[in-house]
Amino acid sequence: MAKDNGQTGLFATPDFDKPLTYEYEIFLSISKYIEENAVELRQKTELIVGPDKQKYFRPHVSFLSFKQKAGKDVVLSTLQKALLDVQPIEVEINGFDIFSKGPRGQAIILTVVESDELKNLYGLIQSIYRCGKMKGLHLTIMRTVYLVDQESVRNQLNALNYSGTFRCTQLTLLRRPKDSNEKYEEVGILNLGSQAD
């Protein structure tokens, strides 16, 4: 057996990049009408609780998330093929709620009804990519507020008596590197059915 004269360290060993794992997030794409309602309700909510402590972002409904090493084009095309037979879904929004974030204050949200159609859609995606639980479906109005009397605020918000529906024809797919604080990048739009309208 030949002696290793300590020369193996003189040559660089190949560094094969492992595929990066990404966190994928799927949003229900809301209608323009509901988006406009959310902006208006935010303004009314600010009159009750004051301004949001975090910069506002475009209204959306988080649906589910999963982790995956496959490239974004593969994930996008795989999901789009799976959704060809899924028809657009009527989504119901029903009233305000306050979500406690512990020492980080509270979020004010509109609740989204978890219908059988949304549960079936979750089940379909779960059969392709192992997902976490379906998120507690909601549309965020205020991301971070600090409320002293939540019950009084809840009563004032419920007096606005908001409910609405929209037809979800598309999902928005986003991703970012796993365990990072980077902003999500938009990967693409997934149509429900062969031709969403």
Summary of the structure (lengths in Angstrom):
residues: 197
radius of gyration: 22.1
end to end distance: 71.7
largest distance: 85.6
contacts: 515
relative contact order: 0.25
helix: 28%
strand: 32%
